[in-house]
Every structure is written in structure tokens, then in C-alpha cells.
Amino acid sequence: MPSKGIYVIVSILIAMIGLVAAYSITEYPADNSKVVSVYSEGPIELGELIMNIENYSYYQGYDNDTLNWMKTLGKKQVFSGNGTFVIMDSNDADKIPSVYATDVFIIEDFKCHVLENHSLGNMKYPRDVLLVGDVEYMGEKIIDIPGGGA
């Protein structure tokens, strides 16, 4: 008959495996994909956005922790959306068309995995900063600007 010590060890191992499994399910849900919309005019280099945030009064009151996190991301591309900056690598950015147009807004929709979500802070024009991956382009919407045409 096995000793009580083996039962205790097996029980502890089972409990540890259960905790690891529960953590994996809550931290990394099976489908963390999201549809994101950005303006077609882009992308810009992340370094350029960081420089703008640090130097223009428009961003006064930005969150230093978020900006420092952005600086650690290296060479990335950024698209702007309504209240968001969406950061991705250049391979994913190449999947999103970039069109500069007058008299219309062109909104590009794509599905992606949100890897991290930060806030640029409590400022006059707050922005969420999303780091995304696995971009799957879905299409675009064209919105006329009232009074913009001839």
C-alpha cells in the first residue's frame, strides 16, 4: 500500500495543474479578437507619434507610463482611429490600405488580436493605445463630409 506522502504529493501536483489551467483560460481567452476601425490615412512610424506626444500641447497631460511603454515597442507602425492609436508591426500594417482623400473620411475595418491596451491619460482629448497582432483586413467605409464637395 502506497504511503500517505505519495497521496499528498499527487494531490499538490493536481492542484498546481488546475491553477495553471485556470490562469491560462482567464489570461488568454480562446478568442480575444476584436474588430477595430482606423482612418485610412496612415500609418506613421511609432517614433514620430512619440515625438509628437512629447512636443505638442495637444497631448498635454499624457500618461508617462504609457509613453514609456510605447518607447519599448521598437519599430512599429501606428494608425489613428476615433479615440485610439493602433500600433502594429509593418507586416500587419501592410494589410491595411492607405488612401489620402479630400471631401470624405475613409474608415478601414480589420479584425485583430488586442495584445495590450493602455490609456494615453486623462487629458483634453484622451486616447486608448492598442497594441495589436494577427490583422485580417475586412473592408472600408466611405463617409462623405457634408458641404465638402462642389
Residue pairs with C-beta under 8 A, 6 or more apart in sequence:
32 113
32 114
33 111
33 112
33 113
33 134
34 111
34 112
34 113
34 114
35 109
35 110
35 111
35 138
36 81
36 84
36 86
36 109
36 110
36 111
36 112
36 114
36 130
36 132
37 81
37 82
37 107
37 108
37 109
37 141
38 79
38 80
38 81
38 84
38 86
38 96
38 107
38 108
38 110
39 79
39 80
39 81
39 105
39 106
39 107
39 108
40 96
40 97
40 98
40 99
40 100
40 101
40 106
40 107
40 108
40 140
41 80
41 98
41 99
41 100
41 106
42 77
42 78
42 79
42 80
42 93
42 96
42 98
43 77
43 78
43 79
43 88
43 93
43 96
43 98
44 77
44 78
45 75
45 76
45 77
45 78
46 70
46 73
46 74
46 75
46 76
46 77
46 78
46 87
47 75
49 70
49 78
49 85
50 67
50 70
50 71
52 59
53 59
53 62
53 67
53 120
54 67
58 124
58 125
59 120
59 123
60 123
60 124
61 121
61 122
61 123
61 124
62 120
62 121
62 123
63 118
63 119
63 120
63 121
63 122
65 118
66 118
66 119
66 120
66 121
66 129
67 120
69 116
69 118
70 87
70 118
70 129
73 87
73 131
75 90
76 87
76 88
76 89
76 90
76 131
77 87
77 88
77 89
77 90
77 92
77 93
78 85
78 86
78 87
78 88
79 85
79 86
79 88
79 93
79 96
79 108
80 86
83 126
83 127
83 128
84 127
84 128
84 129
84 130
85 120
85 127
85 128
85 129
85 130
86 130
86 132
87 129
87 130
87 131
87 132
88 112
88 131
88 132
88 133
88 135
89 133
92 112
92 132
92 133
92 134
92 135
93 135
95 110
95 135
95 136
95 137
96 108
96 110
96 135
96 137
97 108
97 137
97 140
99 106
102 148
103 144
103 145
103 148
103 149
104 142
104 143
104 144
104 145
104 148
105 142
105 143
105 145
106 140
106 141
106 142
106 143
107 140
107 141
107 142
107 143
108 137
108 139
108 140
109 137
109 138
109 139
109 140
109 141
110 135
110 136
110 137
110 138
111 135
111 136
111 138
112 132
112 133
112 134
112 135
112 136
113 132
113 133
113 134
114 130
114 131
114 132
115 131
115 132
115 133
116 130
116 131
117 128
117 129
117 130
117 131
118 128
118 129
119 126
119 127
119 128
119 129
120 126
120 127
120 128
120 129
